[in-house]
């Protein structure tokens, strides 16, 4: 049984978007899955004027896992990264950016960083970097954040991320040395 978007919108509480629940049987085991849907109005409202492609961020579902790990060069060689993405999806803490047909980035929001939410991972496919995908993901996580401050981190060498965080109003909040040799992890915070 699958709900139509028309039926799901009042249930989901969203005006222009919704999380649709369905299931399928694999052998004798029932597997539930969710599909995130936008109405055409919402898709048109999020058109990128420079590329004329829809650009939006939605909660990730398990059916996204293969595409996310395929685009992420670290996940292709580290099973721990795949496990992190899977856990984020299953916990409802992973969001996917789409731009014209499929996932082009994702981000994971973690709870419990000294009592605050923390952007644990932000990844944008190399071919679409510097086109607003990372910003759209961070802005969505800011809306999803349940604490008055949101933290994140990046390597000192990641100038693109540091620049993005500065543009979005994140403030330096310290550094952790000795995680990556010669490349400290810098901590950033934004009051929401």
LONUTI-794787 format. One line per 3 residues: number of its first residue (from 1); their letters; for each residue x, y, z of N, C-alpha, C, CB. Coordinates in Angstrom, 2 decimals, decimal comma, padded with zeros to 5 digits. Glycine has a CB too. Example, Ala and Ser with C-alpha at 12.3 -4.5 7.8 and 13.67 -1.06 7.14 Angstrom:
1	AS	013,19/-005,69/007,80/012,30/-004,50/007,80/013,20/-003,30/007,80/011,31/-004,47/009,05 ~ 012,85/-002,25/007,08/013,67/-001,06/007,14/012,90/000,03/007,87/014,08/-000,60/005,72 .
This chain:
1	XXX	000,85/-001,18/000,00/000,00/000,00/000,00/000,89/001,23/000,00/-000,96/000,01/001,22 ~ 000,62/002,15/-000,88/001,37/003,40/-000,96/000,39/004,56/-000,95/002,26/003,43/-002,23 ~ 000,68/005,56/-000,13/-000,14/006,77/-000,11/000,22/007,64/-001,30/000,05/007,55/001,20 .
4	XXX	-000,77/008,29/-001,87/-000,48/009,29/-002,88/000,02/010,54/-002,19/-001,73/009,59/-003,77 ~ 000,69/011,40/-002,91/001,15/012,67/-002,35/-000,05/013,47/-001,84/001,95/013,49/-003,39 ~ -001,13/013,46/-002,60/-002,34/014,18/-002,21/-002,85/013,70/-000,85/-003,43/014,02/-003,27 .
7	XXX	-002,85/012,37/-000,63/-003,30/011,81/000,65/-002,28/012,03/001,75/-003,58/010,34/000,50 ~ -000,99/012,04/001,41/000,07/012,10/002,42/000,29/013,51/002,96/001,35/011,58/001,84 ~ 000,03/014,53/002,18/000,33/015,89/002,62/-000,38/016,26/003,91/-000,04/016,87/001,55 .
10	XXX	-001,69/016,01/004,06/-002,33/016,36/005,33/-001,76/015,57/006,51/-003,83/016,14/005,23 ~ -001,39/014,32/006,26/-000,86/013,47/007,32/000,54/013,94/007,72/-000,81/012,01/006,87 ~ 001,35/014,32/006,73/002,74/014,69/007,00/002,85/016,04/007,69/003,53/014,70/005,71 .
13	XXX	001,87/016,89/007,53/001,94/018,21/008,14/002,68/019,22/007,28/002,60/018,11/009,48 ~ 003,13/018,83/006,09/003,82/019,74/005,20/002,83/020,31/004,20/004,98/019,03/004,49 ~ 003,04/021,53/003,80/002,17/022,12/002,80/002,57/021,71/001,40/002,19/023,62/002,92 .
16	XXX	003,86/021,65/001,13/004,32/021,40/-000,23/005,20/020,17/-000,38/005,07/022,59/-000,72 ~ 005,39/019,44/000,67/006,26/018,29/000,58/005,79/017,26/001,58/007,74/018,68/000,83 ~ 006,27/016,03/001,44/005,84/015,00/002,38/006,69/013,76/002,31/004,42/014,64/002,12 .
19	XXX	006,63/013,01/003,37/007,32/011,75/003,50/006,28/010,66/003,31/008,07/011,61/004,87 ~ 006,39/009,88/002,25/005,43/008,84/001,94/005,98/007,51/002,43/005,13/008,80/000,42 ~ 005,15/006,72/003,10/005,57/005,43/003,64/005,01/004,32/002,78/005,12/005,27/005,11 .
22	XXX	005,85/003,33/002,51/005,42/002,17/001,76/006,21/000,97/002,27/005,63/002,37/000,24 ~ 006,00/-000,19/001,69/006,77/-001,37/002,07/006,80/-002,35/000,92/006,18/-002,02/003,34 ~ 007,71/-003,27/001,03/007,82/-004,36/000,07/008,32/-005,58/000,80/008,76/-003,98/-001,11 .
25	XXX	008,07/-006,75/000,23/008,55/-007,98/000,83/009,80/-008,44/000,09/007,45/-009,08/000,79 ~ 010,82/-008,78/000,85/012,04/-009,36/000,32/012,09/-010,76/000,92/013,34/-008,49/000,67 ~ 011,79/-011,77/000,09/011,60/-013,11/000,63/010,35/-013,07/001,48/012,84/-013,59/001,45 .
28	XXX	010,48/-013,48/002,73/009,34/-013,45/003,65/009,40/-012,27/004,62/009,26/-014,75/004,44 ~ 010,43/-011,44/004,44/010,64/-010,32/005,34/010,05/-009,04/004,76/012,13/-010,13/005,64 ~ 009,24/-008,37/005,57/008,67/-007,09/005,15/009,68/-005,99/005,45/007,31/-006,81/005,87 .
31	XXX	009,92/-005,12/004,48/010,82/-003,99/004,66/010,04/-002,71/004,40/012,06/-004,09/003,73 ~ 010,02/-001,85/005,41/009,39/-000,55/005,26/010,38/000,41/004,62/008,89/000,00/006,63 ~ 009,90/001,32/003,82/010,75/002,37/003,29/009,92/003,63/003,12/011,40/001,94/001,96 .
34	XXX	010,63/004,72/003,02/009,99/006,02/002,90/010,49/006,69/001,63/010,27/006,89/004,13 ~ 009,61/007,42/001,01/009,95/008,20/-000,17/009,58/009,64/000,13/009,22/007,66/-001,47 ~ 010,50/010,52/-000,09/010,25/011,94/000,15/009,79/012,56/-001,16/011,52/012,66/000,70 .
37	XXX	008,68/013,27/-001,12/008,12/013,82/-002,35/007,91/015,32/-002,22/006,81/013,13/-002,69 ~ 008,15/016,00/-003,31/007,87/017,43/-003,42/006,77/017,61/-004,46/009,15/018,26/-003,79 ~ 005,92/018,59/-004,25/004,95/018,91/-005,28/005,66/019,71/-006,37/003,74/019,71/-004,69 .
40	XXX	005,06/019,80/-007,51/005,64/020,56/-008,61/005,81/022,02/-008,22/004,78/020,44/-009,87 ~ 004,89/022,55/-007,41/005,00/023,94/-006,96/006,29/024,14/-006,17/003,78/024,33/-006,10 ~ 006,58/023,21/-005,25/007,80/023,32/-004,45/009,03/023,18/-005,34/007,82/022,24/-003,35 .
43	XXX	009,00/022,26/-006,29/010,15/022,09/-007,17/010,40/023,36/-007,99/009,94/020,90/-008,11 ~ 009,34/023,98/-008,50/009,49/025,19/-009,28/010,01/026,34/-008,42/008,17/025,58/-009,93 ~ 009,61/026,37/-007,16/010,05/027,44/-006,26/011,53/027,32/-005,93/009,23/027,41/-004,99 .
46	XXX	012,10/026,14/-006,11/013,50/025,94/-005,77/014,38/025,85/-007,01/013,67/024,69/-004,92 ~ 013,89/026,35/-008,12/014,69/026,31/-009,35/015,92/027,19/-009,18/013,86/026,77/-010,56 ~ 017,05/026,70/-009,62/018,28/027,46/-009,63/018,28/028,28/-010,91/019,56/026,52/-009,53 .
49	XXX	018,24/029,59/-010,77/018,12/030,47/-011,94/019,28/030,32/-012,91/018,02/031,90/-011,49 ~ 020,47/029,95/-012,42/021,62/029,87/-013,32/021,66/028,56/-014,10/022,90/030,02/-012,53 ~ 021,11/027,48/-013,56/021,18/026,19/-014,24/019,82/025,70/-014,68/021,82/025,16/-013,36 .
52	XXX	018,74/026,31/-014,17/017,37/025,91/-014,46/017,12/024,45/-014,08/017,07/026,12/-015,94 ~ 017,82/023,97/-013,07/017,59/022,63/-012,55/016,99/022,74/-011,16/018,90/021,80/-012,54 ~ 016,04/021,86/-010,82/015,52/021,90/-009,46/016,63/021,58/-008,46/014,35/020,92/-009,29 .
55	XXX	016,64/022,29/-007,36/017,64/022,06/-006,33/016,91/022,05/-005,00/018,78/023,13/-006,36 ~ 016,91/020,91/-004,32/016,23/020,83/-003,05/016,89/019,79/-002,17/014,75/020,49/-003,26 ~ 016,55/019,84/-000,88/017,13/018,95/000,11/015,98/018,22/000,79/018,01/019,73/001,14 .
58	XXX	016,12/016,92/000,93/015,09/016,09/001,53/015,73/015,08/002,47/014,26/015,36/000,45 ~ 014,94/014,49/003,38/015,49/013,43/004,23/015,94/012,24/003,37/014,46/012,98/005,28 ~ 017,05/011,66/003,72/017,55/010,48/003,00/016,74/009,25/003,39/019,06/010,24/003,29 .
61	XXX	016,61/008,33/002,47/015,98/007,04/002,71/016,98/005,95/002,34/014,64/006,89/001,89 ~ 016,76/004,74/002,87/017,73/003,66/002,64/017,98/003,38/001,17/017,25/002,40/003,31 ~ 016,98/003,61/000,32/017,19/003,37/-001,11/018,20/004,36/-001,71/015,86/003,48/-001,85 .
64	XXX	018,57/005,43/-000,98/019,60/006,37/-001,44/021,02/005,86/-001,17/019,41/007,72/-000,76 ~ 021,17/004,90/-000,27/022,48/004,51/000,23/023,47/004,18/-000,88/022,34/003,33/001,15 ~ 023,07/003,37/-001,85/024,00/002,99/-002,92/024,49/004,20/-003,71/023,34/001,99/-003,86 .
67	XXX	023,58/005,12/-004,03/023,99/006,31/-004,78/024,90/007,21/-003,96/022,76/007,09/-005,24 ~ 024,61/007,35/-002,68/025,44/008,20/-001,83/026,84/007,64/-001,68/024,80/008,38/-000,46 ~ 026,94/006,34/-001,45/028,27/005,74/-001,29/029,03/005,70/-002,61/028,15/004,34/-000,72 .
70	XXX	028,32/005,62/-003,73/028,99/005,61/-005,04/029,61/006,98/-005,35/028,00/005,22/-006,15 ~ 028,96/008,07/-004,93/029,50/009,40/-005,24/030,61/009,81/-004,28/028,38/010,44/-005,20 ~ 030,64/009,20/-003,08/031,57/009,57/-002,02/032,85/008,74/-002,15/030,93/009,37/-000,62 .
73	XXX	033,94/009,38/-002,54/035,19/008,65/-002,78/035,73/007,98/-001,52/036,23/009,60/-003,34 ~ 035,42/008,50/-000,35/035,87/007,88/000,90/035,06/006,61/001,18/035,76/008,86/002,08 ~ 033,75/006,68/000,95/032,88/005,52/001,21/033,24/004,35/000,31/031,42/005,90/001,00 .
76	XXX	033,79/004,64/-000,87/034,15/003,54/-001,77/035,32/002,71/-001,26/034,49/004,10/-003,14 ~ 036,07/003,24/-000,28/037,21/002,48/000,25/037,16/002,25/001,76/038,48/003,20/-000,09 ~ 036,19/002,88/002,45/036,10/002,72/003,90/034,70/002,29/004,32/036,49/004,03/004,60 .
79	XXX	034,59/001,06/004,79/033,29/000,53/005,22/032,72/001,33/006,40/033,42/-000,95/005,61 ~ 033,60/001,91/007,22/033,11/002,70/008,36/032,32/003,92/007,89/034,29/003,14/009,25 ~ 032,68/004,48/006,74/031,95/005,62/006,19/030,56/005,17/005,72/032,74/006,27/005,01 .
82	XXX	030,50/004,01/005,08/029,21/003,46/004,65/028,32/003,23/005,87/029,41/002,13/003,85 ~ 028,90/002,68/006,94/028,13/002,44/008,17/027,63/003,75/008,77/028,99/001,68/009,20 ~ 028,46/004,80/008,71/028,06/006,11/009,22/026,86/006,65/008,44/029,24/007,11/009,15 .
85	XXX	026,91/006,53/007,12/025,82/007,02/006,28/024,55/006,22/006,56/026,19/006,93/004,78 ~ 024,69/004,89/006,62/023,53/004,03/006,90/022,91/004,40/008,25/023,95/002,53/006,88 ~ 023,73/004,57/009,26/023,22/004,92/010,58/022,50/006,27/010,54/024,37/004,95/011,60 .
88	XXX	023,07/007,25/009,84/022,43/008,56/009,72/021,06/008,46/009,06/023,31/009,49/008,93 ~ 020,96/007,64/008,03/019,68/007,46/007,34/018,67/006,80/008,28/019,86/006,62/006,05 ~ 019,10/005,70/008,91/018,19/004,95/009,78/017,74/005,78/010,97/018,86/003,68/010,27 .
91	XXX	018,59/006,67/011,45/018,24/007,53/012,58/017,43/008,75/012,17/019,50/007,97/013,30 ~ 017,22/008,94/010,87/016,49/010,12/010,40/017,30/011,40/010,52/015,21/010,26/011,16 ~ 018,63/011,28/010,47/019,52/012,43/010,67/020,38/012,72/009,43/020,42/012,19/011,88 .
94	XXX	020,00/012,15/008,29/020,76/012,35/007,04/019,84/013,00/006,02/021,34/010,99/006,50 ~ 020,35/014,02/005,33/019,60/014,72/004,30/020,37/014,66/002,99/019,32/016,18/004,71 ~ 019,61/014,61/001,89/020,17/014,47/000,55/019,83/015,71/-000,26/019,64/013,19/-000,15 .
97	XXX	020,80/016,22/-001,01/020,55/017,30/-001,96/020,40/016,68/-003,34/021,71/018,36/-001,95 ~ 019,38/017,12/-004,05/019,16/016,68/-005,43/019,18/017,91/-006,33/017,82/015,90/-005,59 ~ 019,70/017,72/-007,52/019,78/018,82/-008,47/019,63/018,25/-009,86/021,12/019,60/-008,33 .
100	XXX	018,40/018,16/-010,33/018,16/017,73/-011,68/018,19/016,24/-011,92/019,12/018,34/-012,54 ~ 017,78/015,43/-010,95/017,63/014,02/-011,27/018,15/013,02/-010,27/018,27/013,77/-012,51 ~ 019,05/013,38/-009,42/019,54/012,41/-008,45/020,35/013,09/-007,37/020,38/011,35/-009,14 .
103	XXX	020,74/012,32/-006,36/021,53/012,89/-005,27/022,87/013,43/-005,76/021,76/011,84/-004,18 ~ 023,20/014,64/-005,28/024,49/015,25/-005,61/025,26/015,63/-004,34/024,28/016,49/-006,50 ~ 024,66/015,34/-003,20/025,32/015,64/-001,94/024,48/015,15/-000,79/025,59/017,13/-001,80 .
106	XXX	025,10/015,08/000,38/024,35/014,68/001,57/025,05/015,25/002,80/024,24/013,14/001,67 ~ 024,30/015,26/003,89/024,85/015,75/005,16/024,20/014,97/006,30/024,61/017,29/005,34 ~ 024,97/014,79/007,37/024,50/014,07/008,54/024,58/014,99/009,75/025,32/012,77/008,78 .
109	XXX	023,48/015,07/010,48/023,39/015,87/011,69/023,41/014,93/012,88/022,11/016,76/011,70 ~ 024,36/015,09/013,77/024,53/014,20/014,92/024,12/014,93/016,19/025,98/013,70/015,03 ~ 023,53/014,18/017,10/023,17/014,72/018,42/024,30/014,44/019,40/021,84/014,13/018,93 .
112	XXX	024,35/015,22/020,46/025,22/014,87/021,58/026,65/015,37/021,53/025,25/013,46/021,70 ~ 026,92/016,45/020,84/028,25/017,05/020,87/028,24/018,05/022,03/028,62/017,74/019,49 ~ 028,61/017,60/023,20/028,57/018,42/024,41/027,19/019,05/024,61/029,64/019,52/024,35 .
115	XXX	026,15/018,26/024,29/024,78/018,73/024,47/024,23/019,52/023,29/024,70/019,56/025,68 ~ 024,97/019,61/022,20/024,53/020,37/021,04/024,53/019,47/019,80/025,43/021,60/020,81 ~ 023,77/019,89/018,78/023,81/019,19/017,49/025,10/019,55/016,77/022,57/019,55/016,63 .
118	XXX	025,52/018,63/015,89/026,82/018,74/015,21/026,67/018,23/013,79/027,92/017,95/015,97 ~ 027,11/019,01/012,82/027,14/018,53/011,43/028,33/017,59/011,32/027,26/019,73/010,38 ~ 028,02/016,30/011,33/029,06/015,28/011,36/029,73/015,11/010,01/028,48/013,96/011,82 .
121	XXX	028,95/015,25/008,95/029,49/015,00/007,63/028,73/015,82/006,60/029,44/013,51/007,28 ~ 029,45/016,44/005,71/028,88/017,16/004,57/029,67/016,73/003,36/028,91/018,73/004,76 ~ 028,99/016,20/002,35/029,69/015,75/001,15/028,91/016,21/-000,07/029,86/014,20/001,14 .
124	XXX	029,61/016,82/-001,02/029,02/017,25/-002,29/029,85/016,63/-003,41/028,98/018,82/-002,41 ~ 029,16/016,05/-004,37/029,82/015,45/-005,53/030,74/016,48/-006,19/028,77/014,91/-006,55 ~ 031,93/016,05/-006,56/032,95/016,96/-007,07/032,49/017,79/-008,26/034,18/016,17/-007,46 .
127	XXX	031,69/017,22/-009,15/031,30/017,93/-010,38/030,32/019,08/-010,13/030,68/016,96/-011,34 ~ 029,71/019,15/-008,95/028,74/020,22/-008,68/029,14/021,08/-007,48/027,35/019,64/-008,45 ~ 030,36/020,98/-007,06/030,81/021,82/-005,95/030,84/023,28/-006,38/032,21/021,38/-005,46 .
130	XXX	030,63/024,16/-005,41/030,60/025,61/-005,60/029,41/026,05/-006,45/031,90/026,07/-006,26 ~ 028,30/025,31/-006,31/027,05/025,67/-006,97/025,91/025,80/-005,97/026,69/024,64/-008,04 ~ 026,23/025,96/-004,68/025,21/026,18/-003,67/024,65/024,93/-003,01/024,10/026,91/-004,27 .
133	XXX	025,15/023,75/-003,39/024,64/022,50/-002,82/025,02/022,40/-001,34/025,18/021,29/-003,61 ~ 026,27/022,65/-001,02/026,71/022,60/000,38/025,96/023,60/001,23/028,21/022,86/000,47 ~ 025,77/024,80/000,73/025,02/025,81/001,46/023,59/025,36/001,69/025,04/027,15/000,69 .
136	XXX	022,94/024,79/000,67/021,56/024,31/000,83/021,48/023,22/001,89/021,02/023,79/-000,51 ~ 022,45/022,33/001,91/022,46/021,27/002,93/022,64/021,84/004,33/023,58/020,26/002,63 ~ 023,59/022,74/004,49/023,82/023,34/005,82/022,59/024,11/006,28/025,05/024,26/005,80 .
139	XXX	021,99/024,88/005,39/020,81/025,65/005,77/019,66/024,73/006,18/020,37/026,55/004,61 ~ 019,52/023,58/005,52/018,49/022,62/005,94/018,80/022,06/007,32/018,37/021,47/004,91 ~ 020,07/021,74/007,57/020,45/021,21/008,88/020,23/022,26/009,97/021,91/020,75/008,88 .
142	XXX	020,45/023,52/009,65/020,17/024,58/010,62/018,70/024,59/011,00/020,59/025,96/010,05 ~ 017,82/024,36/010,03/016,37/024,31/010,32/016,00/023,06/011,12/015,56/024,35/009,01 ~ 016,75/021,99/010,92/016,46/020,73/011,62/017,11/020,67/013,00/016,94/019,56/010,79 .
145	XXX	018,04/021,55/013,27/018,78/021,54/014,53/017,85/021,75/015,72/019,87/022,63/014,52 ~ 018,05/020,97/016,77/017,21/021,04/017,96/017,87/021,75/019,13/016,82/019,66/018,39 ~ 019,00/022,38/018,90/019,73/023,05/019,97/019,99/024,51/019,59/021,06/022,31/020,28 .
148	XXX	020,27/025,38/020,57/020,45/026,80/020,25/021,77/027,12/019,53/020,38/027,62/021,50 ~ 022,67/026,16/019,51/023,94/026,31/018,79/024,15/025,09/017,92/025,14/026,51/019,78 ~ 024,74/025,29/016,76/025,07/024,20/015,86/026,57/024,21/015,64/024,29/024,31/014,52 .
151	XXX	027,21/023,07/015,81/028,65/022,94/015,64/028,97/022,10/014,42/029,29/022,33/016,89 ~ 030,16/022,29/013,90/030,70/021,45/012,85/032,22/021,57/012,88/030,14/021,85/011,45 ~ 032,89/020,80/012,04/034,35/020,87/011,98/034,82/020,57/010,57/035,00/019,90/012,99 .
154	XXX	036,04/020,98/010,29/036,68/020,66/009,02/038,19/020,75/009,21/036,20/021,62/007,88 ~ 038,91/020,10/008,32/040,36/020,20/008,38/040,82/021,62/008,05/041,02/019,19/007,41 ~ 041,90/022,04/008,64/042,47/023,35/008,36/042,74/023,53/006,87/043,76/023,56/009,17 .
157	XXX	043,09/022,45/006,19/043,42/022,52/004,76/042,20/022,67/003,87/044,19/021,30/004,36 ~ 040,99/022,49/004,39/039,77/022,55/003,58/039,29/024,00/003,47/038,67/021,64/004,19 ~ 039,95/024,75/002,61/039,65/026,17/002,45/038,24/026,43/001,95/040,63/026,80/001,51 .
160	XXX	037,72/025,57/001,07/036,38/025,76/000,53/035,34/025,67/001,64/036,09/024,71/-000,57 ~ 035,47/024,69/002,51/034,51/024,54/003,61/034,66/025,69/004,61/034,72/023,19/004,33 ~ 035,88/026,07/004,91/036,09/027,18/005,84/035,46/028,47/005,29/037,59/027,40/006,09 .
163	XXX	035,58/028,69/004,00/034,98/029,87/003,37/033,46/029,81/003,43/035,45/029,98/001,91 ~ 032,89/028,65/003,15/031,44/028,47/003,21/030,93/028,74/004,63/031,06/027,05/002,76 ~ 031,60/028,18/005,61/031,17/028,39/007,00/031,24/029,87/007,39/032,04/027,55/007,94 .
166	XXX	032,28/030,56/006,96/032,39/031,99/007,26/031,24/032,77/006,63/033,75/032,54/006,76 ~ 030,92/032,46/005,36/029,80/033,14/004,67/028,48/032,91/005,38/029,70/032,66/003,23 ~ 028,32/031,74/006,00/027,07/031,39/006,67/027,03/031,83/008,13/026,84/029,91/006,59 .
169	XXX	028,08/032,50/008,59/028,08/033,07/009,93/028,60/032,17/011,03/026,73/033,46/010,27 ~ 029,34/031,12/010,68/029,93/030,24/011,70/031,20/030,88/012,25/030,24/028,83/011,10 ~ 031,41/030,72/013,54/032,56/031,30/014,21/033,54/030,21/014,62/032,12/032,12/015,44 .
172	XXX	034,84/030,48/014,52/035,83/029,50/015,00/035,64/029,25/016,49/037,28/030,00/014,71 ~ 035,77/027,99/016,89/035,55/027,62/018,29/036,62/026,70/018,83/034,21/026,97/018,44 ~ 037,75/026,60/018,15/038,83/025,77/018,67/039,38/024,83/017,62/038,35/024,98/019,86 .
175	XXX	040,32/024,01/018,05/040,97/023,06/017,14/041,31/021,78/017,89/042,25/023,69/016,52 ~ 041,33/020,70/017,15/041,77/019,41/017,68/042,98/018,99/016,86/040,62/018,32/017,62 ~ 044,07/018,78/017,54/045,30/018,38/016,86/045,47/016,86/016,91/046,52/019,07/017,49 .
178	XXX	046,28/016,34/016,00/046,70/014,94/015,97/045,65/013,95/015,48/047,11/014,55/017,33 ~ 044,57/014,42/014,86/043,67/013,50/014,18/044,25/013,13/012,82/042,25/014,12/014,02 ~ 044,56/014,15/012,02/045,27/013,97/010,75/046,61/014,67/010,91/044,45/014,55/009,52 .
181	XXX	047,69/013,98/010,65/049,03/014,51/010,85/049,21/015,84/010,11/050,09/013,50/010,38 ~ 049,55/016,88/010,86/049,85/018,18/010,27/048,65/018,94/009,72/050,82/018,00/009,18 ~ 047,44/018,48/009,99/046,24/019,13/009,46/045,16/019,15/010,54/045,72/018,40/008,17 .
184	XXX	045,24/020,13/011,46/044,29/020,17/012,58/042,83/020,22/012,13/044,59/021,37/013,45 ~ 041,96/019,65/012,95/040,52/019,73/012,74/040,04/021,00/013,45/039,77/018,45/013,28 ~ 039,45/021,91/012,69/038,98/023,17/013,23/037,49/023,06/013,56/039,23/024,34/012,24 .
187	XXX	037,09/023,53/014,72/035,70/023,48/015,17/035,06/024,84/014,93/035,61/023,08/016,68 ~ 033,81/024,81/014,44/033,04/026,03/014,18/031,67/025,93/014,83/032,90/026,28/012,65 ~ 031,08/027,10/015,16/029,80/027,16/015,83/028,98/028,31/015,28/029,99/027,31/017,35 .
190	XXX	027,67/028,09/015,23/026,75/029,16/014,86/025,60/029,15/015,86/026,23/028,99/013,40 ~ 025,30/030,32/016,41/024,12/030,46/017,27/022,90/030,58/016,38/024,25/031,69/018,23 ~ 021,89/029,81/016,67/020,69/029,82/015,83/019,55/030,57/016,50/020,25/028,38/015,52 .
